[in-house]
Amino acid sequence: MTITDTTTWTSARLKQVDKEYVIHSWSVQGKLDPIPVAGGSGSWFWDYDGRRYLDFQSQLVNLNLGHQHPRLVEAIRAQAEQLCYIGPGFAERSRAELAEMMAGLTPGDLKMSFFTTGGAAANENAVRLARHVTGRQKVIARYRSYHGATAGAMSLTGDPRRWAAEPGMSGVVRMLDPYTYRCPAGHPDPCPVCSGGPHLEEILRYENPETVAAVIVEPVTGTNGLLYPPDGYLRSLREVCDRYGILLIFDEVMAGFGRTGEWFACDHWDVVPDILTTAKGLNSGYVPLGAMTVSARISEWLRDNMFWGGLTYAGHPLACASGVASLRIMQDEGVVDNARAMGERLGAGLAELAGRHPSIGEIRGRGLFYGVELVRDRDTREPLVPFNAKGAAAAPVGRLLKAAMQRGVYLTANFNVLRLTPPLIINAEEIDLALGVLDEVLDLADEHYQN
């Protein structure tokens, strides 16, 4: 077969080819009707008909620098002209430079980095390394977590997408989440779940702490509802892990690199993990890239012990060059400061909307990492749609998202929680535009309010 390219790519042609040959993530393929996207710039993308959409999700919460940032595009071009690929066994400048920058930016004594193709691979390697360093096998993860879609990362994941992949990796034990709006323990005072350490210690009592290698948590839960822990929660986990010689892994794949208004979410509480996993905002997803960054103690362990991990594309030069450029852009252009300032504007606007829309049960967020929980009744906190809603049960939120898209604002949700995660380079005018559209489409949620 001879492959030729004589096709003029129209919207109709793209939809036809996409439907026939492309498998999309987490989808029934026959039910899809994706928008054919022609381009993007800054906080916006557009279709083949020229209709523009404000990307209030940063796609998969990874386009922290927005679409087509010119300095980032130029860095990839320059690296491609110099060296597109060299195996991970060689020393290469972009890889070394990014690792040095990570050591300087990450909290505490985090030092050495292993670069992967994304967050799932970073989490896979973090757990494997924790097991080798400790000589233990069990890993404790939370129910409302998402750590990736590869076999091990999916086993760590707690959300319902895990079910279709079971049985998964052995040795995973689950703990409850500090979901203060819907406390799984019913808010006793003090609450063992929402304070962290007491709940973890009880689980360790049943599991034998000498068999537990690591605890892995998202400091701020991303995909599954934008859940912020109470003050003291992460510190409490840190203390329990130290008491029993357990490694603490923070998954900041989504929350890292300025998303919460600090370089890393754990900086809000001044708690340092033994292993930090990142991706997404590390280079805004322009080239697949993730990182596992480890403490000085684990770095020393690696000097004399085998690291049983590897990827053909570990530390890919194009990816690492984009990471170096991304971090420089963030520093030069005050991106974290902008995320903090625009986050304050977004938070203030959402508070005003809560005064007009009874379907808003709770608003939670920092920086540009906000969740809006929608309810049918503020007193009972009955969710607008149930957990793991599908089909007709999910329709009220689906209708709201569609209405926003028709008004030119791209939003997503996790069941009854709207995720508001725009690019960190967004401006005040764009924030206000999104708030105006939210004000309109929340009327659709209010129609289901029962009180």
Secondary structure, 3 states (H helix, E strand, C coil): CCCCCCCCCCHHHHHHHHHHHCCCCCCCHHHCCCCCEEEEEECEEEECCCCEEEECCHHHHCCCCCECCHHHHHHHHHHHHHCCCCCCCCCCHHHHHHHHHHHHHCCCCCCEEEEECCHHHHHHHHHHHHHHHHCCCEEEEECCCCCCCCHHHHHHCCCHHHHHHCCCCCCEEEECCCCHHHCCCCCCCCCHHHHCHHHHHHHHHHHCHHHEEEEEECCCECCCCCECCCCCHHHHHHHHHHHHCCEEEEECCCCCCCCCCCCCHHHHCCCCCCEEEECHHHCCCCCCCEEEEECHHHHHHHHHCCCCCCCCCCCCHHHHHHHHHHHHHHHHCCHHHHHHHHHHHHHHHHHHHHHHCCCEEEEEEECCEEEEEEEEECCCCEECCCCCCCHHHHHHHHHHHHHHHHCCEECEEECCEEEECCCCCCCHHHHHHHHHHHHHHHHHHHCCCCC
